[in-house]
């Protein structure tokens, strides 16, 4: 089954894909605007890392509650409510005027990304209830491709919009896309059985944790998926634009083009790799990811040459993310999907935030190229872990 056949067979997957497109597309305009504002405000590398971390921190702190809510609330109403919160927080970005407002920015980002994280968990809990096996892996890949495409166009065009029209226009575009996504969501009928929980939410949290600890093999799947968080390069791209490239090209354009090139690779990669990858070959993708990041580190001395390394770095990331996620989804009982996937999101985002903070602190003591080399080496360690646990032990 190819992507077109999947979308034609499952109408709801097609509708959810439209929502993902509009919701994600608008968000990347905000990211370029926010990162550009930080540079304009002359924010330190630590503050840049803190703001970027707000994209990931909510999933870590809110996952026990969000997973239980996903498992106990009607999916349609929950998704509409979450998108509405994202919309309101995006409107709040208009109030950010100077470095003195940066802590309000962090609060707005925290709330928006908390809603986005729960929205994502809701979607990924829904997919295994709609499709199975190969179709599930393909549905995950479609989600990743849409994310990558909107990241590509959103970041690239967003950089141009911010450079020529300013951050306020970027926020306005973001708002418009959220409104379209909410409108589409109102017209979807979810044919999924909803069983109202008879227990309180604290029992659901305890029950979910008990299930997770009784099935310890799930921790290996969660840890494997979280390793993809080592590719959280937002802070690195922003610091490279500020430290290395701002005398060559405008900061918003540098951020937009770099992220756009990488995301183009994230989108193209699955079309090349997805039909080739299986459990035994996944090991080689982790090795390739490490080598690609190493190449990028070597090429970072020149903005334009570095784009080659950025592109190669993104080629296998989407497949690593979608395949490892499908492996986890297939191991979890349907009743516990929301809670387990929420905890998975927590660990994945923790990996992102540790990577982001390492980049921020590392930039104070070593070159950005050396910081990138460390991330490459970590992927070689992950490859060894995958071969030892998943191939040799065959969990």
N, C-alpha and C positions, 0 to 999 in steps of 0.2 A: 504494500500500500504506500503510494507516494503522498505528498502533502495535499495536492489538489483533490485526490480521491478521498482522503480523510475529511477535508473540509466539506466536500459535497455530500458525504455520507452522514456526517454529524453536524446538523445545522447549528446546534448550540455552541459547538467548538468554533464555528465561523463567527457567530455573534460575539462570543467572548474575545475572539481575536480582534474584532473591530474596537471593542472597549479598550483592550490592551494598547492598541495602536494610538488612540486619541489620548488616553491617560498618560502613557509614557512619553509620547511626543512632546506634549506641553511641558512635562517636568524637566526635560533637558534644557529648555530655554531658561528656566529658573536657575539651574545649576551653573550655567555659564555666567549668568548675571550675578549670582551670589559670589562665585569665585573671583570674578572681575572686580566686584565691589571690595572684596578683601584686599586685593592688590592696590586698588585706589585709596583705600583707607590706611595703607602702609601697615597692614597687620603682620605680626611676627609669624615665623614658621610654626610656632606652638599654637597660636590662635587659629591659623589656617587648618592645622590638624584637628583642633577641637571642633571647628565648624563642620569639617568633613565628617568627623566622628558622629555628629548628630544625625547623619544619614543611617547609622548602624546601631547606635545605642538603644533606641526604643525597642527593637526586636529582642535585645538581651534582657531588658528590665521587665517588659510586658508579656513575654512569651507564656508564662504559666497561666495568666488570665486570658490572653487572647486566644490561645489554643482551646481552652474550655468554652469560650464564647462561640468560637467557630463551630464546635461540635454540638452546641445546644440552641443556636438561633437560626431562624429561617434565612437561607442563603441570599435571597433577593433583597430583602429589607436590610440585611447586614451590609451588603456591598454598596447599596445606595447611600446608606448612612456614612460609610467610611469615605466614599468619594466626595460627599458633601463636606466632610471635615477637611479633607485635603484642599478643596476649593476655598474654604474660608481662611485657612492658614496661608494660602498663596496670596489672597487679597491682603492679608496682614503684612506681607513683605513691602508694601508701599510705604509703611511707616518707618522703615530703616533709612536713616539719613546720614549717620556718621559712625565712627568707631565706638562711640559711647553707646550706641544701640545694639552692639554686637551680641550682648547677652539676650536681648529680646529676640534677635534673629535665631539664636540657638534654641530658645523656647518654641518659637514658631516651627522651626525645622523638626524639633523633637516630636511635636504633636502631629505634624504632617506625616513624618516618616513612620510614626507609630501606627497611624491609620493605613498608610501604604503597606506596611509590613503585614498587618492583619488582613488587608485586602488580598495580598499575595498568598498568604496561607489559606485563605478561603478558596481562592482559585485552585491552588494545588491540591487541596482536599477534595474539591469537586471533580477534578479530572479523573482520578482513579474510579470514581463512581459512575463515570460516563463511558470510559474506554479502558481496555486492558491490553497487556502484553506489548506487541510491536506498535499498536495504535497509541498506547500511552506514551511510549518513548518518542514517537513522532509528534504527539501533541505537545510534549515538553519542548521538543526542538522548535516547533512553530512558535511557542511562547518566547523561546530564546532568540529566534531569528527576528521576531517583531521587536523585541527589546533592543537587539543590536541595530536593526534598521532605523528605529526611531532615535536611538542614541547617535547613530551616524549622522542622520539628517538634522536632528535636533541640536546636537552639539555644533556641527559645522555651520548650519544656518544661524543658530543662536549666537555663535561668535560674531558673525557678520552683522546681525541685528543689533547686538549690544555695542559693537564698535561704531556703527553708523547712526543708530537710532536711540541707543541708551537702554539702561536696565528696565525702566518703567514700561517700555513697549514690550520687552521680553516677558515681563510678568503678566501683562495684559493678554498676550498670545497664549501663555500658559493657562490663564483663567478660561479663555474661550474653549480650549481643548477639553478641560475638565467638564465644562457645561455640556459639550457634545457627548462625552462619554456617559454622563449621567442620563441624558435623554435616551441614548441607545439602551442603557440598562433598564429603564422603565418599561421597555417593550419586549423584554425577554421573559419567557415562561420557563421556569426551572422544574423539569419533570424528575425531581429527586425526592425520595421519601423523607419526610421530616418527622422525627419522633421527639416530642417534647420531653426533656429530661425531668425525671421525678426527684432527682437529688439536687442538693444545693451545689453551688459552684465550687466550694471548697472540697466537697467529696469528689467532684469530677477531676479537680487538680490532683488530689491524692491518688485517685484510681489511675489516672494517666501516668503518673510517676511510678506507681507500682507495676503497671504493665511494662514500662520501659526497663525497669531494673530486673524484671523477670525474664526479659528477652535481651540479654546483654550483647548479643551479636549486633543489635541495632546500633550500639555505640560506635562500632567500627564503620558502619555505613554513614553515620552522621559525621564522624571524624574525617572520613574520606571526602565527603562532599564539602566539608568546611575548608579543606585545603585549597579549593578554588578561590577562597577569599584572599589568598596571597596575591591575586591579580588585582587587588583594589588599588588602582594607580592614580586616583583623583588628586590626592595630595602631592604625589610625585610629579604629575603633569603640571599642576599649578606652580610648584616650586621651580621646576625646570623653566617654565615660562618667565617667572620672576627673576631667577638668578642667572640663567644662561642665555635666554633668547630675547629678552625685552629690548635689546639694542638692535636686534635683527628684524623683529616683527612685533606688532602690537600684541599686548598680553591676551586680550579676548580672542584675537585671531589665532594665536599660538595654542591656547587651550582648546578652542573649537576645532582647529584643523587636526591637532594631535589626537584628540578623542574621536574625531570623525574618522580618521584613517584607521585607527584601531578598531572602531566599531564596524567599519566596512568589512574588515577581516573576520570579526565575530559573526557577521551575517553570512559571508561567503563560505566560511569554513565548513559548516554542517553539510552543505551541498556536495562538498568534496569527500568528506570523511564519514558521514553518518551511516552509509551502507557498508562501510568497511569495518567499523569498530565493533568489537565484541569484548567479552570479559578478559580474554587473554591479551588482546591487542591494546586494551586501555593502558596497560603499563607503558607502552611505547609513546602514547600521547603525553603522559606525565614527563617522560624524558624529553620529548620534543618541546614541551612548554618551558622547561628549565633552560634548554639550549637557546630557545628564542629570546627569552629574557636576558640571557647572557650576551647575545648578539646586540640587543638594544643597548645594554650598558656600554658596550664597546663603541657604539655609533653615536652616543649622546653628545659628543663634542660639537656636532654640527646639526642645526635644526632640521634641515632638509634631508640630509643623509639619515638622520635618526628616524625619520618617518618610515623608512624601509624596515628597520628593526621593530617599530611600533606595529606595522602591518603583520609581520611574521609572528609577533607575540600574540596577536589576537586570533590566529587561525584555528587553534584547537580548543580555545577556552570555552566556547559555547558547548561543544560536544562533551568536554569534561564535566561541565555543569549539568547538562540535561541527562547524560547517561548515568552519572552517579546519583542524580536525584531519582530517576526511574528505578534504579536498583533499590533504593530505600523505600519508595512508594509501594513496590511489589512485596516487600517484607512485612508491611504493617497491616493489621486487621482493620477493616473499614471503620469499625466503631471508634477506633483510637486515632484515626488519621489526622484529625485537626490538632490534637494535643501533641502527637509525636512530631508532626511536621513543624509545629510551632517551636518545639524544643530544638529541632534541627535548624530552624531559622535563627534561633538564639545563638547557637554555637557557630553557625555560618557568619552571622554578623559580628560575633566576638572575634572571629578570625579576621574579618574586615577591619574592625576597629584597632586590633593589635597591630595589624599591618600598617594602618594609617598613622598610628602614634609612633611606631618604629621609624617610619619615614620622617615624621616631624622631628623627633629627637635625634635620629641618625644624621639629619642634615646639619645639625650643630657641630658634629664631631668628625664627620667624614664627607667625602664628595658624594654627590647624588649618584654617580656611576657606581661607586662602591656599595652604596645602599641597594642599588638594583642587582648587583652581583650576589649579595646575600639572599635576596628573594629567589634568584635563580637556583642557588645551592639548595634552598629549602625544598624546591620541587624535585630535585634528585633524591632527597631524603624521602619524600612522599612516594616516589616511584618504588623505592626499596620497600617501604612499608606496605604498599599495595601488593607487590609480588610476594612478600613474606606471609601476609595475613590472608589475602583473598585468593591467591593462586596456589601457594604451597599448602596452606591449611584448608583452603576451599570452604570458607564459612558460607 
